[in-house]
Each structure stands twice: as structure tokens, then as C-alpha cells.
Amino acid sequence: MSLLRDRDFLRFFGAQAISQFGDRMVTVALAFAVIQQRASPTAVGTVLAMRALPLIACLLIGGVVADRTSRRTVLVAADLVRLVSQGSLAAWLIAGRPSVLAIGILAGVTGAGSGFAAPATTGLLPEVVGPQKLAEANGLRATAFSAGELGGPLLSGVLVAAAGPGWALGIDALTFAASAALLVGLPRVERARAPESARFIADLRAGWDAFRSRRWLWTFVLWASVANLFFGAWKVLGPVVAHRDLGGAAAWGVLVSAMGVGTVAGGVLALRLRPGRPMLLVAALAPLFAAPMVALAVLRSVPVIAIGTLVAGLGMMLGNTLWETTLQRHVPPESLSRVSSYDWFGSLVLDPIGLAVWGPVAGVIGIEASLWTAAGLLVATALGLLSVPEIRRLRASPPNRPAPDQP
């Protein structure tokens, strides 16, 4: 593939691969850092929500900053902030026993850094590869994510079980250092600066206008927001069930890694598929996200539950890759990071609520009933996407742009 001979893309690709690997280690390590404090499911959800809230709060600001300045610089700065916050939490966990509140605060600082990084990443990729290579680039990026989904949780589960969550979080901190070192070598692209009269709120409003004018975009983001609310049941109750019934952190690491196996398959498919109506396929894949919750509610066998997470991983990676490519092709480059920030913000805005409520809900109706409820609501809303005409009809490329490269 031609992109694998492009030095700038390889820097971007390597930074994404390393950072994603570390991020997926946190999936296991942060939850068990709280569980090992003998905390309740509600405490687990609260810490995860404390990480998510600053991320969401910084997304819109991050989108404006990334569209007005160098996206590379924003990403390097975000990596350095996360290196310090995650490294501090790791050192504290290794050396002592921080409170649940302290864990949540440091996780929140890391989340804030991710809030600046997410829209900058979406906007930086077209600058690195150009519009004609976006499908290939996003497919390769999906393989990097897949490797992280597969290996990160597995290594984290082993480390947490053998040495403690601090060591897993320490490796994640080092991945931010490696990512920053790779990204700093990319060319610094400056966009035309807005006139002095253009203020921050005006930039936000322009991004909002570009976002809301595309019905296929905002309806899907609305669904993603609701889906994350329901998927919080898996994130909060999954580690609790693994700790109680499946063997602990190592078992949870295996289940999350099985999702990584699915993302590998989804990434391979993303490299080959060029659907004429990508959002129709994305909508058809959406109900697969309920599979892990159904499996966890019914079964107590790690290998069989892993099949459910594998299926969800396949749908997630293929759908996300098609979504990113569609977004990058249909939104003008000068507003892409701001539109992406509304995408991220809208998709994640209900995530902290989902992380916070499913512990108390499980305390009232039980873990299994909570998982069934969340899965049923997720499927019902996913099927509603197919009723949106713009999602069914949107073509891969807008009329005024060339068609994507064929494999």
C-alpha cells in the first residue's frame, strides 16, 4: 500500500497505534483500581464518569482551537498533559493507596487532554494523506485501533492480576510520551487565521451550523449519544460481574480483548469495502453493540461471552471507520475539527450519565435485569436509524468531489 511508504503517515499511524494500545489498557486498569478499594459498582461508575465529563467539556473548545491553530501542536500538547496526569496516578497506585476521589480527579485530567485530542486527530488525518487516500488511511488506522483493542486489555488484565493496576496505567503514560515524540516530527500546518473580529463564540456557531445542516450527521450522533448511555451498563457492570463470577481482572481483560479480535476483522473489512451508501451499512451494524450485554446477562462462560464482544467489536470498527471517512469527505476541511468536536460532544454527552446510573439501577433491579434493559433499549433505538431517509441515501462522495480510490 502506498501510504505505508509515506513517512508522515507512518508517524501519524505509529502515534495512533501506540496511544490506542495504552488507552485500551485503561479499560481494565481504571475499573480495577477502584474495585480493589473494595468500592461498589456505583463508585466504579462514578470514577469512569469523572474521567468522561472533562473529556466532553473540552471537546467543543478543542474543536475551535484545532481549526484555528496547528492540529499537530494541539495533539502533542494533549499527549504531554496526559503523560503527566496518567503517570502521576500510576505512581500513586504503585506507591500507596489513593482514595477513589483522587483516582477520579487524575483520571479527569487525562480525560480533558483527550477532549482536545479527539477533534484534532480527525482534522489532522486529511492534512497528512489528502482526500483521495482517506478511505485507505482510515482502514489502516482501524488496524492500529484493532491491535490496541486486542492486546491492550489482555496485557492490562495480566498486569493488574499479577502486579496491580498502577503498572498498567504506567505503561499507558509512556504511550503518550511515545505518541508525542512521533507527532512532533510532522509538518506544522497553519490554517488561515480568522480576522480579529471573529470571536470564539462565532467560530462555535459556524461549526454548529455546519453540523446541524446535515441531517444524516446529527441524527446518527443523537443515536450514538443514546447508545453510549445504554452501553454504560457494560462498562460499569462488566468488571463487577468479572470480579464476582468470572475470575477477576484477567477474565475481564480477555473479554475486552475479544472485542479487539472483532475489531481486527472489522478493520480488515474496512480496508476492502467501499459501499456506495456507507451510512446505510453503518446503521445496519448498530444493533451489534448490544451483543456483549446480552451474553453477559445470560452466561457465565468467558469463552462464550467473548463471542458477543467479538461481534460488537467487528461492528464497532467497521462502522466507525466508514463514519470517519464519510465525515471527512462530506465536511469542508476548514470546519472539520469543529464539526468533529460536535460529533464527539454529542456522541459522549450522555456517557457520564450512563456510567453513573447503571450501578444504582443494578442495585434496585439486579445486574442481569439491568443488562437486558440496556441491550433492549439500544437495539430499539438502533433500528430507528434506518427510518432516516438521509442515512439510507447518502452516497460515499459528495457530487462535487471525486470518488474514493478503489482497492
C-alpha positions as CSV (number, residue, x, y, z in Angstrom):
1,M,0.0,0.0,0.0
2,S,1.4,3.4,-1.0
3,L,0.6,5.0,2.4
4,L,2.9,2.6,4.2
5,R,5.8,4.2,2.3
6,D,4.7,7.7,3.3
7,R,6.9,8.9,6.3
8,D,4.4,11.4,7.6
9,F,1.6,8.9,7.5
10,L,3.8,6.4,9.3
11,R,4.4,8.9,12.1
12,F,0.7,9.6,12.4
13,F,-0.1,5.9,12.2
14,G,2.5,4.9,14.8
15,A,1.3,7.6,17.2
16,Q,-2.3,6.4,16.9
17,A,-1.3,2.7,17.3
18,I,0.8,3.3,20.4
19,S,-1.7,5.7,22.0
20,Q,-4.7,3.4,21.3
21,F,-2.8,0.4,22.9
22,G,-2.4,2.4,26.1
23,D,-5.9,3.7,26.1
24,R,-7.3,0.1,25.9
25,M,-5.2,-0.9,28.9
26,V,-7.1,1.8,30.9
27,T,-10.4,0.0,30.2
28,V,-9.3,-2.7,32.6
29,A,-6.9,-1.0,34.9
30,L,-9.0,2.0,35.9
31,A,-12.1,-0.1,36.9
32,F,-10.0,-2.5,38.9
33,A,-8.1,0.4,40.6
34,V,-11.5,1.3,42.1
35,I,-12.7,-2.3,42.7
36,Q,-9.5,-3.0,44.7
37,Q,-10.5,-0.3,47.1
38,R,-13.5,-2.5,47.9
39,A,-15.7,0.0,46.3
40,S,-19.3,-0.5,45.0
41,P,-20.4,-0.7,41.3
42,T,-21.7,2.9,41.9
43,A,-18.1,4.0,42.8
44,V,-16.8,2.3,39.7
45,G,-19.3,4.2,37.5
46,T,-18.6,7.5,39.3
47,V,-14.8,7.3,38.6
48,L,-15.5,6.4,35.0
49,A,-17.9,9.4,34.8
50,M,-15.3,11.7,36.3
51,R,-13.0,10.7,33.5
52,A,-15.6,11.2,30.8
53,L,-17.0,14.6,32.0
54,P,-13.8,16.7,31.4
55,L,-13.3,15.0,28.1
56,I,-16.8,16.1,27.0
57,A,-16.4,19.5,28.4
58,C,-13.2,20.1,26.4
59,L,-14.4,18.8,23.1
60,L,-16.0,21.9,21.7
61,I,-13.2,24.1,22.9
62,G,-10.7,21.6,21.4
63,G,-12.5,21.7,18.0
64,V,-12.2,25.5,17.7
65,V,-8.6,25.5,18.8
66,A,-7.7,22.8,16.3
67,D,-9.4,24.6,13.4
68,R,-7.6,27.9,14.3
69,T,-4.1,26.6,15.1
70,S,-1.8,23.7,14.3
71,R,-3.6,20.4,14.9
72,R,-0.2,18.7,15.3
73,T,0.6,21.1,18.2
74,V,-2.7,20.5,19.9
75,L,-2.1,16.7,19.8
76,V,1.4,17.0,21.1
77,A,0.3,19.2,24.0
78,A,-2.6,16.9,24.8
79,D,-0.2,13.9,24.9
80,L,2.1,15.7,27.3
81,V,-0.7,16.6,29.7
82,R,-1.9,13.0,29.7
83,L,1.7,11.8,30.3
84,V,1.8,13.8,33.5
85,S,-1.7,13.0,34.8
86,Q,-1.6,9.3,34.0
87,G,2.0,8.9,35.2
88,S,1.1,10.6,38.5
89,L,-1.9,8.3,39.0
90,A,0.2,5.2,38.2
91,A,3.0,6.2,40.6
92,W,0.5,6.9,43.4
93,L,-1.2,3.5,42.9
94,I,2.2,1.7,42.9
95,A,3.5,3.5,45.9
96,G,0.3,3.8,48.0
97,R,-3.5,3.6,48.2
98,P,-5.1,6.7,46.7
99,S,-8.7,7.5,47.5
100,V,-11.5,6.9,45.0
101,L,-11.8,10.7,44.7
102,A,-8.1,11.1,43.9
103,I,-8.3,8.4,41.3
104,G,-11.3,10.2,39.7
105,I,-9.6,13.6,39.7
106,L,-6.4,12.4,38.0
107,A,-8.5,10.4,35.5
108,G,-10.4,13.6,34.8
109,V,-7.3,15.5,33.9
110,T,-6.4,12.7,31.4
111,G,-9.9,12.9,30.0
112,A,-9.6,16.6,29.5
113,G,-6.5,16.0,27.4
114,S,-8.4,13.5,25.3
115,G,-11.1,16.1,24.8
116,F,-8.6,18.3,23.0
117,A,-7.0,15.4,21.1
118,A,-10.1,13.8,19.5
119,P,-11.2,16.6,17.1
120,A,-7.6,17.5,16.3
121,T,-7.0,13.9,15.2
122,T,-10.0,13.8,12.9
123,G,-8.9,17.1,11.3
124,L,-5.2,16.2,11.1
125,L,-5.5,13.0,9.0
126,P,-6.8,14.7,5.8
127,E,-3.8,17.1,6.1
128,V,-1.4,14.2,6.3
129,V,-2.8,12.0,3.4
130,G,-5.0,14.2,1.2
131,P,-8.7,13.5,0.3
132,Q,-8.0,10.6,-2.2
133,K,-6.4,8.4,0.4
134,L,-8.8,8.9,3.2
135,A,-10.5,5.5,2.9
136,E,-7.2,3.6,2.9
137,A,-5.8,5.8,5.7
138,N,-8.9,5.2,7.9
139,G,-8.7,1.5,7.2
140,L,-5.1,1.3,8.2
141,R,-5.9,3.4,11.3
142,A,-8.6,0.9,12.1
143,T,-6.0,-1.9,12.1
144,A,-4.0,0.2,14.6
145,F,-7.1,0.5,16.8
146,S,-7.7,-3.2,16.4
147,A,-4.2,-4.1,17.7
148,G,-4.8,-1.9,20.7
149,E,-8.3,-3.4,21.3
150,L,-6.8,-6.9,21.2
151,G,-3.5,-6.5,23.0
152,G,-4.1,-3.6,25.4
153,P,-6.8,-5.2,27.6
154,L,-5.2,-8.6,27.6
155,L,-1.8,-7.2,28.8
156,S,-3.6,-4.9,31.3
157,G,-5.6,-7.8,32.8
158,V,-2.4,-9.8,33.3
159,L,-0.6,-6.9,34.9
160,V,-3.5,-6.0,37.1
161,A,-3.8,-9.6,38.3
162,A,-0.1,-10.0,38.8
163,A,1.2,-6.7,40.0
164,G,-1.7,-4.2,40.3
165,P,-3.4,-1.5,38.2
166,G,-0.7,1.1,38.7
167,W,1.7,-0.8,36.4
168,A,-0.8,-0.9,33.6
169,L,-1.6,2.8,33.9
170,G,2.2,3.5,33.9
171,I,2.6,1.8,30.5
172,D,-0.3,3.9,29.3
173,A,1.5,7.1,30.4
174,L,4.6,6.0,28.5
175,T,2.5,5.6,25.3
176,F,1.6,9.3,25.5
177,A,5.3,10.1,25.5
178,A,6.0,7.9,22.5
179,S,3.0,9.4,20.6
180,A,4.2,13.0,21.2
181,A,7.7,12.1,20.0
182,L,6.3,10.8,16.8
183,L,3.8,13.6,16.2
184,V,6.3,16.4,16.8
185,G,8.1,15.3,13.6
186,L,5.1,16.0,11.4
187,P,5.0,19.2,9.4
188,R,3.3,22.1,11.2
189,V,0.3,23.1,9.1
190,E,-1.2,26.6,9.9
191,R,-4.6,27.5,8.5
192,A,-5.6,31.0,7.6
193,R,-6.2,32.8,10.8
194,A,-9.7,34.2,11.5
195,P,-9.9,38.0,11.4
196,E,-9.6,39.7,14.8
197,S,-13.4,40.4,14.8
198,A,-14.1,36.7,14.6
199,R,-14.6,35.5,18.2
200,F,-14.6,32.2,19.8
201,I,-18.4,32.0,20.1
202,A,-18.7,32.9,16.4
203,D,-16.5,30.0,15.5
204,L,-18.5,27.7,17.6
205,R,-21.7,28.9,16.0
206,A,-20.3,28.4,12.5
207,G,-19.3,24.8,13.5
208,W,-22.8,24.2,14.8
209,D,-24.4,25.5,11.6
210,A,-22.2,23.1,9.6
211,F,-23.2,20.3,11.9
212,R,-26.9,20.8,12.1
213,S,-27.3,21.4,8.4
214,R,-26.5,17.7,7.7
215,R,-29.4,15.6,8.9
216,W,-27.6,12.3,8.4
217,L,-24.8,13.6,10.7
218,W,-26.8,14.9,13.6
219,T,-29.3,12.1,13.7
220,F,-26.6,9.5,13.9
221,V,-24.8,11.5,16.6
222,L,-28.1,11.6,18.5
223,W,-28.3,7.9,18.3
224,A,-24.7,7.4,19.4
225,S,-25.4,9.6,22.4
226,V,-28.3,7.4,23.5
227,A,-26.3,4.2,22.7
228,N,-23.5,5.3,25.0
229,L,-26.0,5.9,27.7
230,F,-27.1,2.3,27.4
231,F,-23.7,0.8,26.8
232,G,-22.6,2.3,30.2
233,A,-24.2,-0.9,31.7
234,W,-21.5,-3.0,30.0
235,K,-18.7,-0.7,31.1
236,V,-19.8,-0.5,34.7
237,L,-21.4,-3.9,35.4
238,G,-19.0,-5.9,33.2
239,P,-16.0,-5.5,35.6
240,V,-18.2,-6.2,38.6
241,V,-19.5,-9.5,37.1
242,A,-16.0,-10.5,36.1
243,H,-14.7,-9.8,39.6
244,R,-17.7,-11.6,41.2
245,D,-18.2,-14.6,38.9
246,L,-15.6,-14.9,36.1
247,G,-12.2,-14.8,37.8
248,G,-11.3,-11.2,38.1
249,A,-9.2,-8.7,36.1
250,A,-7.7,-11.4,33.9
251,A,-11.1,-12.6,32.8
252,W,-12.3,-9.0,32.1
253,G,-9.1,-8.4,30.1
254,V,-9.9,-11.5,28.0
255,L,-13.4,-10.3,27.3
256,V,-12.4,-6.8,26.3
257,S,-9.6,-8.3,24.2
258,A,-12.1,-10.5,22.4
259,M,-13.7,-7.3,21.3
260,G,-10.3,-6.5,19.8
261,V,-10.4,-9.7,17.8
262,G,-13.6,-8.4,16.3
263,T,-12.1,-5.0,15.6
264,V,-9.3,-6.7,13.7
265,A,-11.9,-8.4,11.4
266,G,-13.8,-5.0,11.1
267,G,-10.5,-3.2,10.2
268,V,-9.7,-5.8,7.5
269,L,-13.2,-5.4,6.1
270,A,-12.9,-1.6,6.2
271,L,-9.8,-1.8,4.1
272,R,-11.7,-3.7,1.4
273,L,-15.2,-2.4,1.5
274,R,-16.3,0.7,-0.4
275,P,-20.0,0.8,0.0
276,G,-21.9,3.2,-2.2
277,R,-24.2,4.1,0.7
278,P,-21.9,3.9,3.7
279,M,-24.3,5.3,6.3
280,L,-26.9,2.6,5.5
281,L,-24.3,0.0,6.3
282,V,-23.3,1.8,9.5
283,A,-26.9,1.9,10.6
284,A,-27.4,-1.8,9.9
285,L,-24.3,-2.6,12.1
286,A,-25.6,-0.5,15.0
287,P,-27.6,-3.2,16.8
288,L,-24.5,-5.4,17.2
289,F,-23.4,-3.2,20.1
290,A,-26.0,-5.0,22.3
291,A,-24.4,-8.4,21.9
292,P,-21.9,-8.2,24.8
293,M,-24.7,-7.2,27.3
294,V,-27.0,-10.0,26.2
295,A,-24.2,-12.5,26.5
296,L,-23.1,-11.2,30.0
297,A,-26.7,-11.3,31.2
298,V,-27.3,-14.9,30.1
299,L,-24.0,-16.7,30.5
300,R,-21.2,-17.3,33.0
301,S,-18.7,-18.7,30.5
302,V,-15.8,-16.4,29.5
303,P,-15.2,-18.0,26.0
304,V,-18.9,-17.8,25.1
305,I,-19.3,-14.2,26.3
306,A,-16.2,-13.4,24.3
307,I,-18.1,-14.2,21.1
308,G,-20.6,-11.5,21.9
309,T,-17.8,-9.0,22.5
310,L,-16.1,-10.1,19.3
311,V,-19.3,-9.4,17.3
312,A,-19.6,-6.0,18.8
313,G,-16.0,-5.2,18.1
314,L,-16.5,-6.1,14.4
315,G,-19.5,-3.8,14.1
316,M,-17.8,-1.0,16.0
317,M,-14.6,-0.9,14.0
318,L,-16.3,-1.3,10.6
319,G,-19.0,1.3,11.4
320,N,-16.6,3.8,13.0
321,T,-14.2,3.6,10.0
322,L,-17.0,4.2,7.5
323,W,-18.3,7.0,9.6
324,E,-14.9,8.8,9.9
325,T,-14.3,8.6,6.2
326,T,-17.8,9.8,5.4
327,L,-17.4,12.7,7.8
328,Q,-14.1,13.7,6.3
329,R,-15.4,13.6,2.7
330,H,-18.6,15.5,3.3
331,V,-17.5,18.3,5.7
332,P,-15.2,21.1,4.4
333,P,-11.7,20.9,5.7
334,E,-11.8,24.4,7.3
335,S,-14.6,23.4,9.6
336,L,-13.8,19.7,10.0
337,S,-12.4,19.8,13.6
338,R,-15.3,21.9,14.8
339,V,-17.9,19.6,13.3
340,S,-15.9,16.6,14.6
341,S,-16.0,18.2,18.1
342,Y,-19.8,18.4,17.9
343,D,-19.8,14.8,16.8
344,W,-17.6,13.7,19.7
345,F,-19.5,16.0,22.2
346,G,-22.9,14.8,21.0
347,S,-21.9,11.2,21.0
348,L,-20.4,11.3,24.5
349,V,-22.6,13.8,26.3
350,L,-24.8,11.1,27.9
351,D,-21.9,8.7,28.6
352,P,-21.2,10.1,32.1
353,I,-24.9,9.6,33.0
354,G,-24.8,6.1,31.8
355,L,-21.7,5.4,33.8
356,A,-23.2,7.0,36.9
357,V,-26.7,5.4,36.8
358,W,-26.3,1.7,36.0
359,G,-24.7,0.9,39.3
360,P,-27.7,2.3,41.3
361,V,-30.1,0.8,38.8
362,A,-28.5,-2.6,39.3
363,G,-28.8,-2.2,43.0
364,V,-32.6,-1.9,42.6
365,I,-33.4,-4.4,39.8
366,G,-30.3,-6.6,39.7
367,I,-27.4,-6.8,37.4
368,E,-28.9,-9.2,34.9
369,A,-32.1,-7.2,34.5
370,S,-30.1,-4.0,34.1
371,L,-28.1,-5.6,31.2
372,W,-31.3,-6.9,29.5
373,T,-32.9,-3.4,29.8
374,A,-29.9,-1.6,28.4
375,A,-29.5,-4.1,25.5
376,G,-33.2,-3.9,24.5
377,L,-33.2,-0.1,24.5
378,L,-30.0,0.0,22.5
379,V,-31.4,-2.3,19.8
380,A,-34.7,-0.4,19.6
381,T,-33.0,2.9,19.1
382,A,-30.6,1.5,16.6
383,L,-33.4,0.2,14.4
384,G,-34.8,3.7,14.3
385,L,-31.7,4.9,12.3
386,L,-33.0,3.0,9.3
387,S,-36.1,5.2,9.2
388,V,-34.0,8.4,8.4
389,P,-34.0,8.9,4.6
390,E,-30.7,10.8,4.5
391,I,-28.9,7.9,6.3
392,R,-30.3,5.4,3.8
393,R,-29.5,7.5,0.7
394,L,-26.2,9.3,1.4
395,R,-23.6,8.5,-1.2
396,A,-19.9,7.8,-0.4
397,S,-18.7,11.0,-2.0
398,P,-20.4,14.4,-2.4
399,P,-21.3,15.3,-6.0
400,N,-18.5,17.9,-6.3
401,R,-15.7,15.6,-5.2
402,P,-14.0,12.7,-6.9
403,A,-15.0,9.1,-5.9
404,P,-12.7,7.4,-3.4
405,D,-9.9,5.1,-4.6
406,Q,-10.9,1.6,-5.3
407,P,-8.9,-1.3,-3.7
